[in-house]
Structures are given as C-alpha cells and as structure tokens.
Amino acid sequence: MDQTIEDYIDRIVNKLDMDEIDRLELKEEMMGHIDLLKSDFIAQGLEPEEATKAALQSFGHEETLKDGLKESFSPFNKGVLLFLKLAGGAYALVLLWALLLQRIVNNMVAYFSTPFYFNRYFFIPEGAGYFNMDAWVRNANVIPFHSLYEYTTRWNHYNVDIILSNTFGNILLYIPLGFFLPLLIMKGAGMLKVVKQSATLIFLVNLAQYVLHLGRFDVDDVILGTVGALIGYLIYRPFMRLSKGMASRRVVQA
C-alpha cells in the first residue's frame, strides 16, 4: 500500500463526523479509485512516484474534498447543528450548577446567614475538622449496590423523594450525557467507549463532591449514572440513523 496515498486519505477522512465502520468503508472506496488512477498514469509511462502525485492531483484538493464530504455525510443542516450544540452546552452548565455550584452557594448562604452552620450535603461530627476520618468513612459507600439494597429492604426508613432522587434521579440526570458525548465530542464513538468515558466523568464528579464536602461518595451513584448514560447512547443511535436517512433523502431529491 502506498503510504503517500494512505496519508492523503487519512488527512481527508479522519476528521469527518462518522462511525468507524463508515470511515473504513470510505477509505477503502477512495483507495480503490486512487489506485485505478495511479494504474492509468503508470500505463501512460509515468514512474510509480510520479503516477502517485498525478493520481492525487487528479482526484482532488484535500480541503475541497473534505468540505464536500463533510456536507455529504453530515445528517444535520447548520441550524440544527447549532441548536444541538447550544443544547449540549446548556446541559453541561445545568449539570455543573446542579452538582457543584449550587451546593457551594447553598453552603455559603447557610454559613453566613445562620448561627449554627449545618452542611446538608456532607455529615460532619460536631467539632470535627476537614481531615476527620470518621466523617470521611460515614460519607462514603464503595460497596456496589449497597445503597440500592438499603432502599429496597428498608424503604420505610427513607423519605420517598430521597429514594427517587438517588435512584431514578441519577439515571435521568445522565441520559443526556450518553446522548451528547458521541454526538458533539466523541464523534462516531462506539457504545463501549461512550459508556467508559461517561463512567469516568461521573466518577470524577462524585469524587469532586466528596473532596469538597458537597456530597457523599456512593459507588451506586456512579453505577446508576452510567446506566443513564447508556440509555442516552441507545437513544443517540436510532436518532443518528433517522437523521442520516432524512439527509440521504434530501440529497437524492436535490
């Protein structure tokens, strides 16, 4: 395989918003066309190296081809794409506010407005400092499904809103994450990559809450959040198939 041709194709195709399978198929198709052009130029008497240059020049300029392929393979027009980017950005801001910034604000307001400060998100024994080991242990659960087991077997010891918030709430909160990650950031990534990245992000958010005393660290929150991200990805897949189908019909009709 000619490395010059391969590099030429990689520079055009690797930045396109498409699945890996579609990307490989496109590369193979382009390689076949360019090899045919190269063979024609060799038949005309050119040396292989000169035939490669002539074939690439005949096939087209990289940026022109890249722009054309972007438009052909993108399932969204500019307006829809802008809306999706704004929606993804808004979701990121809401997530940041709900899980970190709002809790910081609430703690600051409680600290300065009440004579007896109480951190509602992180239990701290009276008189204990930041490094109190008892506080760290009480506010952590590293046993998978322990909290879920507690909610199902001792449900009468918890308020219903707490149970719903810590179970279904965690799932719903991260459904958009599994949708927007492959759509806007990890473009064309497969399910395992998206789920792995989502689990890492959710773990880091929970760890930040724990370190900043803005929430308990509960491995079940990470598990449920990852389930939500998986549901989001399962919504993303048919959404992309439908969008690409509609885009293909627009191209055919045009």
MOHU-V748277 format. One line per field, one symbol per residue. ss: DSSP state (a for helix, b for strand, c for the rest). psi: psi as a letter, one per 20 degrees, with the letter a starting at -180 (. if undefined). burial: I if it has 9 or more other ideal C-beta (glycine too) atoms within 8 Angstrom, else O. A space follows every 50 residues. Layout:
ss = ???
psi = ???
burial = ???
//
This chain:
ss = ccaaaaaaaaaaaccccccaaaaaaaaaaaaaaaaaaaaaaaaccccaaa aaaaaaaaaccaaaaaaaaaaaaccccaaaaaaaaaaaaaaaaaaaaaaa aaaaaaaaaaaaacccccccccccccccccccaaaaaacbbccccaaaaa aaacaaaccaaaaaaacaaaaaaaaaaaaaaaaaacccccaaaaaaaaaa aaaaaaaaaaacccccbbaaaaaaaaaaaaaaaaaaaaaaaaaaaaaaaa aaac
psi = pohggghggghghhjqnrqhghggggggggggghhggghghhhijqqggh hgghghhhhrpghggggghghhipiqrhggggghghggggggggggghhf ghhggghgghgiiqhnppoiiopoqpiqahjohgggghkqojopjgghgg hhhlhiiqqhhggggiehghghhjghgighghghfmpjqrgggggghghg ggghghgggghjkjqqoohhhgghhhgghggghhhgghghggghghghhh ggh.
burial = OOOOIIOIIIIIIOOIOIOOOIIOOIIOOIIOIIIOIIIIIIOOOIOOOI IIOIIIOOIOOIOOIIOOIIOOIIOIOOOOIOOIIOIIOOIOOOIIIOII OIIIOIIOOIOOOOOOOOIOIIOIOOOOOOOIOOIOOOIIIOOOOIIIOI IOOOOOOIOOOOIIIIIOIIIOIIIIIIIIIIIOOIIIIOOOIIIOIIIO IIIOIIIIIIOOIIIIIIIIIIIIIIIIIIIIIIIIOOIIOOIIOIIOOO OOOO
//
